[in-house]
């Protein structure tokens, strides 16, 4: 929460939002999660190499609904609509899209899910820019995939069509 650290990650308006929040540390992690999601979406959209420049991603709207936080992030001429779920165990941000299936699970459930993927001839592969894809090993069809994890949870977002949902 030191000013120099905050200035490397956030715009002035975002820092003010964090510092005036009822729970500054929680708000720090919420905004970080939103920016990280926008960064991953931007990297996929542009097939860019990994870069670390979170200040380049500006949270331009931030609304709390009954079920989640809905925000919009701008990077150059790209705009990303992001939903964020916050509960006592995790913060999870994902692109707001009807075309994707989003899921948070504990690591044990993820191990079972991975086995189910293998049964469907699906594997996770990363391209030269470390962007993950879900690949059908029989047809080599690529499907968009975003995956994130911490010590206890794994979350992913994938095209609904690939999972038959």
N, C-alpha and C positions, 0 to 999 in steps of 0.2 A: 504494500500500500504506500510505498515511498513515491514521492512525486516524480523522481527521475525514471523509475520503473514504469509508472503509469503513463508518462509522456512517450515512452517507446512503444506503447501498445494502443493508446487511445487518443482520440481528438479531445480538445479542451471541453467541449460540451458533454462528451462521454465521461470524462474525469469528474466533472461537476455532478453529473447524474450519480456516479458511484459515491462520491463524497457526501452527497446530501441524502442518500438512501438511508432508510431505517436500519438496513443490514448491509453496510458497505462491502464486506468480504463476499457475501453471497452475490451481491450485484456485480462485483468484479468478475466472478466466475460465470455468471449468466451472460454478461456482455462478451466475455472471452469466447464462450461457447457459440454465440451468435456469429462473431467474427470468423471463428474457425470454420464454421459451416459455410459461410459465404466464400471464404478462401478456397475450400475444397470444390465448391460448385464452380467458381471462376477458373480454377486450375483445370477442371474437367472440360469446361466449355471452350477453353483456349488451348488445351493440351500443352500447358506450360510446364516448364521445369519447376521444381519446388523453390520458392523464394520466401523469405521471412520479412514481411512488411505489413504488419497488422494495422498501422496507422492509415494505410492507403484504403482500407475498407471502413467506410463511415456508416454508422447506424443512423439513418435519417428519420425513422419512425419506430415507435416502441409503444405498443398498446397491450394492456393486460385484459384478456377476456376471461370468461368463467373457466375455461379448460386449459388455456395456455397463454403464453406471451406471443404476440404476432408482431414481427418487426420487418423492416425493409432496410437493406444494406446496399450502398452504392460503392462501386469501384470503377473509376473512369466512366465509361458509358454503359456498364453492366449494372443491372438492378436485380436483387435477389429477395424474394419473399420467404421469410423464415419463421417457423413455429418453434417454440421452446417449451418443453415440459419441465417443471421444477417440482420435486417432491423431497421428502426427507432422506432419500437414498441416492438420488442422481439428478443431474441437469442434462437434458438431451435436446439438442437443436437439430432441425432437419428442414430441408427445402419444402415449402408449402406446394404440394403437387398432388393431383388426383391420380396421376399415373404411377405413383410409387407406393410401395408397401413399406412401412416403417415398423421396426420392432426393437424393443429393449429386452434383453434376457440375461439371466445369470450365466456364468461360464459353463456350468454343467449342462444347461439347456442348449447352449450354443454348440457344445460337443455333439449332442444328439442331432441338432439341426445340420451340422456339417456332414454327418453320416447320411442324412436324408438327401443332401445335395449330391453326394457321391452316387447314391442310388439312381438319381435323375441324370447322371452323367454330367454334372456341373462342378466346376472347380473355380477357385479364385486365382486369378493371375494378375500381375501388375505389369504395366507397359514400361517403356524406357524412362518415363517421367514419374514412375512410382504411383500411377493412378490405377486403382484396382478395377477389374472387370470380372463379371461372372461369365465363364466360357462353357459352352456345351462341347464336351470332348468328342462327340460324334460328328456334329455339324460345324464346329468351330464358330458358331454364332456368338457374338459378343453382346453382353447386356450390361447396362450401367449399374454400378454398385458403389455404395459408399459404406465404409465400415469404420467404427470407432470403438475403443475399449479403454477400460481402466482396470484396476485391480480386481473388481468383482463383477462388472457388467460388460456386455458386448451389445452394441446397437448397430443396426444396418438399415439401409434404404436401398431398395432394388425395384426394378420395373415389375409392376404387378403381373404382367403377362407371363414372365418367365417362371413364376411360382404357381401359376394357375389360380390366382386370387382375383 
